Amino acid sequence: MLHLFRLRVAALLLAAALVPDFAYAQSADAAKLSAGNAAWILTSTALVLFMTLPGLALFYGGLVRAANVLSVLMHCFAIACLASVLWLIAGYSLAFADGGMAQGWIGGLGKAFLLGVGVDDLTGDIPESVFFMFQMTFAIIAPALIAGAYVERIRFAHVLLFSGLWLLVVYAPVAHWVWGGGFLQQWGALDFAGGLVVHATAGTSALVLAAMLGPRRGFPRELTPPHNPGLTMMGAAMLWVGWFGFNAGSALAANGSAGMAMVVTHLSAATASLVWVAIEWLKFGKPSLVGIVTGMVAGLATVTPASGFIGPIGGLAIGLAGGGVCYWAVRIVKTRLKIDDSLDVFAVHGVGGILGILLAAPFGDATLGGLGLKMSVGAQLGVQAAGALIVVAWSAIATAAIVVAVRALVGLRVAPDEETEGLDLTQHGERSYTL
């Protein structure tokens, strides 16, 4: 008995001696987690999802005929659900996991279904689960942006199949190239919040899909005007607010970089809005609500890739450039190319994102108020241009292949009488309005 008592006392003393070390180890691990940064990225995640649901849905919904509003809302909502599941299954892993032999081009499947990712695993100083969710919201809005190119005439089955394949074939590889340790990141390409990953990919793919789908009946002379500009303005306001999570959240920290990204994002949006409405006022004699909110979106899209590298001067300059260039890009696509990119996805998001990628080089330089570059302005501009060309080419080729494959499986376009009646009833059996 005495022997057992001595053994128990020794065990208790040993445990007491180990407790401080164990507690210290726990506190040391906990110190790696920044609660403030995690809280900000959690908030940013909600803001970015708010951009798609309901922001983008309402913005697009107000721009179509009353007989197609519900279909647009359905597209945005269904894409959000589909992209979320695919991001868990494989998208996140393809973008951010170790690609092994293919590293630099595509990630592997080591994090499929978030296998091996525990609640205490960190990305930087935030939980990896939070980083996963934040990046998921980007993967949601990118294919949802493309919906603006094919409204009022596409089969719903094609929307689902195309969006799912596009996420895995186009979006995930480009995210890996730019943010997941891929070759563009190794080259030093600057894309703070998605000029290449979101806007160039979605804009280019929208143009290709719209060209392959064909125009709406009556394009361009007999189309009805937006049925509810007020709805569009409400959606645009939600996009503006949500975009702070998009850009400032991409700092992945609650710090000065996030603060400056928020400043330049707001300045660019406001400036581009004024530029767009001024051009309309001079050209047509009347400033429009749809015009001023479209200019705002152009300013947001253009500043996105540069937002973490520039200062207030850059924010103003990029807003000026984005508002003017994207306005004329809308005219070129519709009147010269005669492509019915219905809600101007390429002209606003594609052109704006690419323009912002290029302008990140000069305005990221310290002499123009930027935060400084790791190479000369000329060298950085060369990397930015090369990255844009590669991403645009891949997006166009892959999108064309996906459209051909999906069209063979489920068809592409609704019948002419269904298009005339509207997709709300013919595709979904519901009405947007009962008057």
N, C-alpha and C positions, 0 to 999 in steps of 0.2 A: 504493500500500500504506500509506504513511504517513498518507494522508488517511483511509483506512478504519480504521486503528488509532486515530486521533484521535476518529473518530465513535464507536467502541466504548467508548473511555475516557469520553467525554462521556455516553454512554447509561448506563454503570455508575454514574457519579457522580450522575446524575439519579435513577436507581433507588434509590441509597443515601440520597439526600436525601428521597425520598418514603416510604421504609420506615417511619421513625418516625411520620410523619403517618398512614399506613395502619394501623399497629399501634395508634395512639392511637384512631383511628376505631373499630377493632374492639373495643377495651376500653371505649370509651364506649357502644357498642351493648350489649355484654355487661353493663354496669353497670345497664342498665334491667331486666334479668331478675333476679328474686330466686330464687335456688336453694332457699332455705328455704321460701318460699311455694309454689313449684312442687312441692317434695317433699311438703308437707302436703296440697295438693290432689290429687296423685297418690294419696296414702294415703286421703284422704276418698272419692275415686272408688271405690276398691276396697271401702271400708266401705259405701257406699250400694248398690253392686251386691250386696254380701253381705246387705243387708236383703231383697232380693227372692229371690236365689238364694244360700243356701237358706232364709233367715229367714222370709219371708212364705209361701213354699211349705209349710214344715213347720207354721207357725202355723195356716194354713188347713187343711192336710191332716189334722191331728189332730182337727178340729172336725166332720168329716163322717162318714158311714157308712164302714165298712171297704171296701165295694164301690165307693167313689168316690174313694179316696185318690189313686190313680194319676192320675185325670182332673184333680184339682186341681193336682198337681205338673206335669202336662203343660201345663195352662193357663198357669201362671206361667213355665215354661221357654220355651214357644213365644212368649208375649207378649214376653219379654225379647229373643228372637232377632229377631222381627218389628219391634219398636220400634227396635232398634239400626240395622237396615238403613234403615228409613223416616226415622230421624233424620239419617242421612247424606244420603239422597236429597233430602229437602226440609224435614224438621221443624226442624232447626237453623237453616236459612236463614229459614224463615217466622217463627221466634221472634226471631232476633237480627240478621238482615241489614237493611240499609236498605230500607225499603218504598217509597221514592219518593213518589208521590202518595198512597199508602195508608199512609204512615208514621204511626204512632200507633194504627193498627188491625191491621195485619198486615205482617210483613216481606216482602221480595222474595225472588227466587231467585238473588241474586248470590253466595251461598255454598253453593248446591246442590252436593252431592258434595264439599264443601270446596274447590271450585275457587278458585284464587287464594290459598288459605291455605297458606303455606309453613311450614317447621319453625322459622323464626326470627320468625314473626309473633307478636305478643304481644296478650293481652287484659289490660290493666293491666300487671302485672309478672310474669305467668305465660304460658307458651306458649298460643296459642289452641287448639292441639290438645288440651291438658290441659283447658281450659275447655269445649271441645266434649264431651270424654268425661265430665266431671263433670256437665254438664247432661244428657247422654244417660241417665245413671243415674236422674235424676229422671223423664225421659220414659219410662223402663222401668217404674218402680214405680207411676206414676199409673194406667195402665190395668190393671196387675196387681192393684191394690187393688180395682177394680171386680169382679174375679172372685169375691170373697167374697159378692156379692149373688146370683149366678146358679148356684151350685154345685148339682150333683146332678140337673140337669134340662135343660141347654142343649146344643144341637148344637155340636160342635167347630168346624165351618165358620163358624158365626155368631160364635164367640169370635174367630176370626182376622180376619174381615172387619170386625166391629164395632170391635175394638181398633185396627186400622190406620186406619180412617176417623176414629175418635174422636181419635186422636193428632193427626191433621192438621187436623181441623175444630174441635175443642174445645181440646185442650191447647196446641197451638202458638200460636194467637191469644191465649189468655189469658196465656201466658208472655211474649209480645210486649207486651201491655198493661201488665204489672206489672214485668218485668225488662228488656225489650228496647227501652226508650225510648217505650213506648206511652202512651196518655192517662192511665191510672191512675198510672203512674210520674210523669208530669208533674203530676198533681194532688197528689202527695206521699203516696200510699198506702204504708203500711208492710207489707211481707210479706217477712220476712228469709229464710225457707227454704221457703215453699210452702203457707201456710195457704189462700190463694186458688188459687194455680197448681196445687197437687197435691190438697189435701184437700177444698176446697170443690167443685172440678170433679169429682173422682172420687166423692165422697160423694153429690152431687146426681144425677149420672148413674147411680150404683148404684141409688138409690131409684126413678128413672124406669124403668130397665130391669127392676128386680124387679117393679114394678107392671104393666108391659106383658107380662112373661113369665108372671106368675101364680105362685101358691104351689106348693111341693112337695106331693106327695100326703100327706094326713094333717095338713097344717098347720092349726092350731098344736098340736093335742092329741096326735097320734099319731106325732110325730117321735121317732126314736131319739136318745139323748144322744150327745155326742161320743165317738167310738170310742177315742181315745187322748189324753187330756189331757196326758200326759207329753210326747208329740210336740209338742203345742201350746206347752207351757212351753219346750221347747228352741228352737222357732222364735221365741218371744217374747224369749228371752234374746239371740238373734242380732239381733233387731230393736233391742233396747235398745242393744247395742254399736254396731251399724251406724248408729244414729241420731246418734251423735256426729259422724260424717262428714257426715250430712245437714244438721245444724244448725251445728256449729262450722265445717265446711268451707265453709258459705255466706258466711263472712267473706272468703273468697278470699285469705286471708293467715294466716300463723302469728303471730298477735298477740293483744293483750288482748281484743279483741272476740270472737275465736274461743274464748279461754279462758273468758270469762264466758258465752258461749252454751253451752258444754259444762256449766258449773256449773248454770245454770238448767234445762237440759234434764234433767239427772240428778235434780235436786230435784223438778221437776214430775212426772216419771215415778214416783218413789218415793212422793210424797205422794198422787197420784191412785190408786195401787195400794192404799194404806192406806184411803183414803176408800171405794173400791169394795167392798173386802172387809169393811169395817166395816158398810156398809149391808146387805150380804148376811147378815152374822152376826146383826145385829139383826132382820132381816126373816124369815130362814129358820132361824136357830139354828145354821147351819154355814157356815164360810167355805170357799169352793171355790178350787181351783187355777186353773180357767178364769176365775173372777171376778177374782182378783188380777192375772193377766197381762193380762186385757182392760182393767182399770183402768190398768195401766202404759201400754198403747198409747194409751188416751184421754189420759193426761197428756202423752205425747210429741206426739200430734197437736195438742193444744191449745196447747202452748208453742211449737210450730214457727214460726208467723209472728212471734211476739214475741221470740224467743230472742236476737236481736242488739240489742234495744233496752231490755231490762229488767235488773234486778239480782236478787239472791237473794230479796228479799221478793216480787218479782213472780213468781219461779219457784214459791215456796210457794203463793202465792195462786192462780195459774193452775192448779196441780196440784189444789188444793181444788175449784176451780170445775169443772175438766174432769172429775174423778172423779165428782162429784155430778150435774152436768148431763147428761153422757153416759150415766150409769146410767139415769136416768129417760127419756132419749130412746130408749133401747132398748125400754123398756116401752111408750112411746107408739106407736112405729112398729109394734110387733107386736100390741099389744092394742087400741089405738084405731084406728089407720089400717089394721090388719090386712094389712100388706104384708110379704111374706116376703123381706125383705132378710136373707138367710140367716145371714150372719156379721157382721151389724150394721155394714156399711160406712158408711151414712149417719149412724147414731146416734153412732158413734165418730169417724170421720174427718171426715165432713161437718159435724156439729154441733160437734165439737171444733175443727176448723180455723176455722170461722166465729166461734166464741166467742173463740178466740185472736186473731183479727183485731181484734175489738172491744176486747178487754182490752189490746191493745198500746198503745192510746191513753192510758188512765189510768196504767198501770204503766210506760210509757215516759217519763213525766214525772219530772223530777229529784226532785221532792218525795216520791215514793214509791220512790226508789232507782233509777230508770231512768237512762238515759244522756242524756235530754233530747230534747225535741221541737222541730221547726222552726216550729210553730204552737201555738195554744192547745189544751188538751185537748179542749174542745168542738168546735173546728174539725177536729181530727184524727179525733175519733170520727165526725163527719159524713162525712169522706172514707172512713174505714174501712167504715162502714155502706153508703155508696153503692157502693163497690167490691164488697162482698159481694153486694148485691142484683143488680148487673149480671152478675157472674160466675155466680151461681146461676141467673138467668133464662136466660142464654146456654147454660149447660150443660144445663139442662132441655129447652129448645126444640131445640137441636141434637141431643141424644141421642135424643129422640123421633123426629126425622126420620131419623136414622141407623138406628134399630131398624126402622122401617117399611120403609125401602129394603132393608136386609139381609134382613129376613124375607121379602120378596117374591122375593129372589134364591135363598136357600139354606134358608129355613125358620128357625124359632126354637127350638122345643122338641122334645125327643125324644118318641117314642111312649110311652104309659103303661106297656107291658110292658118297654120298655128302661129306663125310670126305676126300675121295681121291681127289675129285675135288677142295675142299677148301671151307671154310665158306663164303668167300667174295661174291662169285657168288651165292651159293646155299641158303644162309640165307639172303643176303642183295641185291643181284642183281647188284653188282658193282665190279669193279676190283681195286685193290690197285695200280697197275702199268699197263700202256698201252705202250708197247715197239714196 
